[in-house]
Amino acid sequence: MKFDDDIHNYYERLVADRIEELELEKQHSQEFLADLSCLVLNQLPPRYIRHEVDMAFFLPPSKRLDMEMQVHKAIAEALEFLKGRKRPDGD
């Protein structure tokens, strides 16, 4: 069985949006951001969807806010963890 290419974890969008909002791409390499994203997404429960509009229609605003707060917390924790280790490329 082949999964549909449209299936993705909704948290991926929330994490990408938060990284952009914090302008982390101006401060860190793509490798660092990839590591950060993996750490963050592993802290969050998966929420698979096919279409973004599905979440917009079916997700109550309170749940969306809760998901965003989970992302904010997970990013803060992952950044703290990554700051504690040294990398050869300076990140």
C-alpha positions in Angstrom: 0.0 0.0 0.0 1.3 3.5 -0.9 0.3 6.3 1.4 -1.0 9.5 -0.2 1.6 12.2 -0.7 -0.7 14.7 1.0 -0.7 12.9 4.3 1.4 14.9 6.8 1.7 15.7 10.5 -0.2 19.0 11.2 2.4 19.9 13.9 5.0 20.2 11.1 3.2 23.3 9.9 2.9 24.8 13.4 6.6 24.2 14.0 7.7 25.7 10.7 5.5 28.7 11.4 7.0 29.2 14.9 10.5 28.9 13.6 9.7 31.5 10.9 8.0 33.8 13.5 11.1 33.6 15.8 13.4 34.3 12.7 15.6 31.4 13.7 16.7 30.9 10.1 18.6 34.2 10.5 20.5 32.9 13.5 21.2 29.2 12.7 22.2 26.9 9.9 19.8 24.7 8.0 21.4 21.7 9.7 20.7 23.2 13.2 17.1 24.0 12.2 16.6 20.4 10.9 17.9 19.0 14.2 15.7 21.5 16.1 12.6 20.4 14.1 13.2 16.8 14.8 13.6 17.3 18.5 10.5 19.4 18.6 8.3 17.1 16.6 9.4 14.1 18.7 8.1 15.9 21.8 4.7 16.5 20.2 1.9 14.0 19.6 1.4 13.2 15.9 -1.7 14.7 14.3 -2.0 13.4 10.7 -4.1 15.2 8.2 -4.5 15.2 4.4 -5.6 18.8 3.9 -4.9 21.9 6.0 -8.5 23.0 5.5 -9.6 19.9 7.5 -7.9 21.2 10.6 -9.2 24.8 10.1 -12.8 23.5 9.8 -12.8 20.8 12.5 -10.4 22.2 15.1 -11.9 24.4 17.9 -10.0 27.6 18.6 -9.1 26.4 22.1 -7.5 23.3 20.8 -5.6 25.2 18.2 -4.3 27.6 20.9 -3.3 24.6 23.1 -1.4 23.0 20.1 0.4 26.3 19.5 1.4 26.6 23.2 2.7 23.0 23.0 4.9 24.0 20.0 6.2 27.1 21.8 7.2 25.1 24.8 8.8 22.3 22.8 10.8 24.7 20.7 12.0 26.5 23.9 13.1 23.2 25.4 14.8 22.0 22.2 16.7 25.3 21.8 17.9 25.0 25.4 19.1 21.5 24.8 20.9 22.4 21.5 22.5 25.4 23.1 24.1 23.0 25.7 26.0 21.1 23.1 28.8 22.4 20.8 28.9 21.8 17.1 31.8 22.3 14.7 29.9 24.6 12.5 29.2 27.1 15.3 25.6 26.2 15.9 
